[in-house]
Amino acid sequence: MIDDKVGQRGTELARRQILEPGEASPWHVDPYHRFSVVIRGSELKIEYRDGDEDHLTVTPGEAGWEEPSDRVHRAVNVGIDPYEEVTLFFLDQANSVPQPQQPDR
């Protein structure tokens, strides 16, 4: 997984993330509002620590606002192509962690 900070100005942080096919992000929570743009990819599975999951079909150029959540989850690229997104996080403090990792079980 590639997780690059693109830039930051105060409490606004831009990040680029790439998941190769079969790769998963770390378990995490999303405590901040954010806006994401899909650069490439086709399918993601969101796995929740409580056992639920969502399957998402995505298309390049798709964009949208996402609300904060304290539900522990991770994204898994279940498509055949790399998944890439750019996300703008709206943090409460400049040094806040945008997606705090949660320990593996």
N, C-alpha and C positions, 0 to 999 in steps of 0.2 A: 504494500500500500504506500502510495505517495501522499503526503500531507504537507503542503507548502503554504506558508504564510505569504500572501501576495503583497499585502500592505496593511498599514494601520494608521489611522488618524484619530487620536483620542480613544473614544470608546467604540469606534467603528473598525472592525477587523475583517479583511477579505482573505479567504482561504481557498486554495485549489486542492481537490482531493481526487485521486485516481485509484480505482480498484480494478485489478486484472480479473479475468473470469475465474470464479471460484474463490476469490479473496473476500475477506470480511473485515469490516472496521472493528475496532475494539468495542467492548461493551461500554456504553456511556449513557448519560442523560443530556437533555437539551434545555438548560435553564434560561436561555435567552431567545428573544425574537430573532428571526433570520430570514433572509431572502436568498433563494438558491436558483441557479441557472444550470441546466443540463447541457454539457458541451458535447458529449458522445455517450453512447450506451443504449441498451434496449430493455433490460429486465433487472429488477432488484427484488430481493426478498428482505423484508424487515422482520427480524426475529426478536421477540420480546422475552425477557427473562422469565415471565410467568407462563411461557409455553405457547402463547398466541403468535401468529405471524400474518403478515400482509404481503401479497405479491403485487408488484407495481410494474406496469409497462410504461417505459419512458421514451421520449424522443428528443433528439438534440434541439435546443432552442426553448424547450419547455421551461417555464419559470414560475415561481410562486413564493408566497409568504408562508412561513411555518411558525406555529405558536410554541411557546416554551412547554416542556413536559418533564416531569421527574420520573417517568416510566423508563426503566432500564431496557435498552435495546441495542441492536447492531444491524448494520446493512451488509448484505451478502450479494455480490454480483453473480447472479445466476444466468446471465446472458452469455453469448459467445464472443462478445467484443468487450474491450475495456470500458469501464464506466468512469466518466469524468464530470465533475461539477465544480462550479465556483459559487461560494457562499459568502454573503455579507452578514456578519453577526453584529448585533446591537447590544453591547456589553453594558454592565452597570458601572464598571471601573476599567481603566485602561489595561490593568494587569490581570483581569479575570480570565479564567480558562473557559473557552467557548463551549466545549463539550467534555466535561469532566469524566475521565474513565472510571469504570467500576470494576472491581476485581472479578476475575474469571471464577466460575464455580468449580 
